[in-house]
Amino acid sequence: MRTPKKSRPNKPYFFVSYSSREPQVNVLIPCLWIAFSKQFEMKLTPSALESGASQLAQITKLIKDCSFAVVVLDGLRPNVVFELGIIHREGIPTILLKEKNARVDIQSLLGTAGTVGNVPELSIDQHLSDIKDLNYLPWTSTDPAGTIAELYREYCKKRIKIRNSPNVEEPPLWQ
């Protein structure tokens, strides 16, 4: 017979909306973990989703219950823009990110037909004109330490608006 685990209070979490097709996200996810894992859990899809249940319902609940969200615009994937809309509707404090060299993921929309031609650089003013006044945090996949420091500073700016917002100390890097 299994012994029941001691119940412990749930750690607050942040929700990350991103395109798994963007290779630079493999650098960003560990940066987010380093910046916030002592105080928050990180919820990513699809790993946070339960099989056999509505994906939309689960994502909506994850967003509603999170302390804050991180939205990575890189690739400008429709699912990320849709999740950004839910996050905006719910009034969730958001760290909005765009990698310095981010491009629009044409191939995700057009399949193999999207591999021909010039892939446009992601432009908030042009591609998301309804929210072009939203400020975003530029990040660079070649500078993880700088990205972590910027994430920390951005959290500090938003801390007063974040539910269950513990004091986050800047992670000591390269000491």
N, C-alpha and C positions, 0 to 999 in steps of 0.2 A: 504494500500500500504506500502510496506517495504521501509525503508530509506536505501540508500546505505551506507555501512560501509566505514569509512575513509580508504583510501589505505595507507598502511604502507610498508616500504621496507621489503622484505623477509629476514628473519634471515638466515644466512648460516646454513648448516646442515652437519651432518656426517652420513654415512651409516653404519649399523651394519649387518654383515653376521654371522649367528650363527645357531646352531641346536636347535630347540625348544624341542627336545627329551631329552636334557641334563638337569637334574634337577638343577645343579649348576648355570645355566644361569639365574635362578630366583633371584639369589643373584647379579650376574654381571650387569644385565640391570639397576637396581636402582643405582649401583655404577657409571655406565657411566652417568646416568642422573644427579647425584649429582656432578660429576666432571665437566660436560660440559654444563649443561642446561642454565646457565646464558648467555652464548655466542652463543650456537648452538642449533638448533633443532636436534632431533634424529630420523632417519628414519629406521624403522624396517619393515620387511615383516612378515606377510601379511598385517598388518594394513595400510601400506603406499600405497598399491596397489588399483587400481580402478577396480571394477567389470566390466566384459564384454570386457576387453582389454587384449592384450597379456601380460602375466606375464613376459616373457623374455624381451620384448621391454621395459616394465616399469622398471624392475630391472636394465637393461643396462643404461637407462636414469638416474635413481637415482644415479647410480655409477658415470656416466660421469659428473653429475652436483654437486656432493658432494664436500665439502672442504677437507675431509679426510675420511678414512674408518677404521672401527674396524672389524677385522676378528677373530672369536673365533673358533679355530681348534677343540675344544672338541667334540669328537664323530667321527671326520673325515668323516662327511657326504658328499656325492658326490655333492650336491647342494652348499655347502659351498666352496668346492675345486673349483668348476666351477666359482663361484662368485669371488674367489680369483684370478683366471686366468683373468677374465675381469678387475678386479681392477689393476692387474699387467700390463696388456696390455695398459690400459689407463694412467698408470704412476701416480696413485693416492697415496699420502702418506698414509701409513697404519700402524696402531698399531695392531700387530699380537699377539694374546694371546693363551696360553695353560694352562689350569688348572693343578696344580701339580699332581693330580691323574687321569687325563683324560684317558679314554679308547676308543678304536675303537668301534663304534656302529655297531656290527656285525648283530644284530637283524634287523636293518633298511635295510640291504642288503639281508638277508636270511629269513626274516619272523620268524616264530616260530622255524624253524630249527636252527636259530642263537642263541637260548637260551641254547643250550647244549655246555658244554666244557668251557675252560678257555678263558676269554675275554682279548685280549692283551692290554697292556698299549700303549697309543699313542706314537710312536717314530717318530720324524721328520726325522731322518736319514734313518730309515727303510721304513716308509709309504709315505713319500714325498721326495724321494731321489733327485728329480730334483731341489728342493729348500732347500736342507739340510743346505746350507750355510746361509739361512735367519735366522737372530736372532729373537727370539720371547720373549715376556714378560711373565714370569711365574706368575700365580696368584693363590690365595688360597681362596676357597669359605668360609672358616672359619674365614677369616680376611678381612671383608669389608673395614675397615678404611685403612689398609695397601694397599689394592687393589686400592682404590681411590687415595691415595698418589702416588702409582706407575703409575697410569694412568696420573696424573698431570705431573709427571716428564717426562714420555714418550712423552706427548704432547709438552712440552717445548723443547725437543730434536728435534722434527720434525717441530716446528712452522715456521721456515724459508721457508719450502717447501709447507706449507698449504695455499691454496687459502682462501682469506677473513679471515685471521688468526688474530682474536683479541687477546689481552693479556688475558690469563686465569689466574685468581688468584687461588692459592691452596685453596680448600674449607676448611673452619674452621670446624673441627670435634670435637665433645665432649667438647665444650666450654661452 
